[in-house]
Amino acid sequence: MRILEQVWAVTAMNLRALPLRAGTAVVSVIGIAGVVLIIVSVLSISEGFRRTLELAGSDRIAVVLRGNTSSELASSFDEEQVRIIEQAPGIARDAGGPIVSAELYTTVDQPKRSTGTAANAPLRGMEPAGIRTREHFALIAGRLFVPGRNEVIVGQAAQRTLTGLDVGSTVRWGHNDWRIVGAFSDAGSVAESELWTDVRVLQSAYRRGGSYQIVRARLIAPAAIGRLRAQLAADPRLSVNVLSERAFYAAQSQVITSVVRVVGSALALLMGVGAVFGALNTMYSAVAARSTEIATLRALGFGALPIVVSVVVEALLLGLLGGLFGAAIAYLAVDGLQTSTLNYSSFSQVSFAFEVTPALIAGGVGYALLLGLLGGLFPAAQAARRPIIAGLRQG
């Protein structure tokens, strides 16, 4: 109990004197806050991108691709193969037949609003049932495209980041003019970055014959994907990869999220070294300023442990303040910030929002505490080892 009382007394006295060292303390807090701000901001890119793709994912929608691929660009089906897939068990049906959409995907050049440079906008052709394989689809302006016409509906994220996509406008892609007849939302998912039209119009416009790249199907229940996969795998006329929509988009997000996390980790390491040196400087200055005080406490019978704890607690407090400050700035500055990047799985533009999640904030604050701890350990050890006589003489 005597040790605990000493720890409490010395730590409380040290913290009460902290305002006297406000200058060096503020420098340390700002340094750590800068590290946390940059790291949380960078990692919020991967979180926002991942969330945008995963929002489009549903376990009630099956995605069928050719062979072992997980990318639309490497997949292809002909008309006969699509009809075989439509008749497989586990697929939901309504009065119009199987809720299946065979789709074709390409990209078109469309200027960005921010820079005016051309971006690869994803243009998707779908069958009439395609809308019903998007669970969060909502038409927010205009009307749906009419099959057989050069008409397009655009996602609201595409409208926000690209020019010339207002409802009622006409754009020229390839050798054809296309009329924008509607705009849609999809709960913030990657679908909002796309442009949709009738698949047979797209096949004709880009001379794709009767080819498709992906088949989407609504399932009668999430568990039905097992039956569908088994049936299609057993059919010698097909070689397919059957994924839930959620798994399909999760695979697409891996490249970007992995790259951003590697970059974020490297930044955390490099900037963390600088922050630790800043914290070391602050704590060494604090120990030097308190050398006489520490020596007096030791002469009065206070042990080395209370001295070490008081220095480490101060360093942790500075780290906590820096972490909270940096995380708060990151949240206020970048959370919800709209941007766009290239989806390396489809080589097209994807619009998304930075997302500063509670997990990122907790990780940033935890890293700040680690930096504070590392910055306080060596000065604390020095304070505990310093001879009492040397401290008293300095005073």
Secondary structure by P-SEA (a helix, b strand, c coil): caaaaaaaaaaaaaaaacccaaaaaaaaaaaaaaaaaaaaaaaaaaaaaaaaaaaaccccbbbbbcccccccccccccaaaaaaaaaccccccccccccccccccbbbbbbbcccccccbbbbbbbccccccccccccccccccccccccbbbbcaaaaaccccccccbbbbcccccccccbbbbcccccccccccccaaaaaaaacccccccbbbbbbccccaaaaaaaaaaaccccbbbbbcaaaaaaaaaaaaaaaaaaaaaaaaaaaaaaaaaaaaaaaaaaaaaaaaaaaaaaaacccaaaaaaaaaaaaaaaaaaaaaaaaaaaaacccccccccccccccbbbbbbbbbcaaaaaaaaaaaaaaaaaacaaaaaaaaaccaaaaaaac
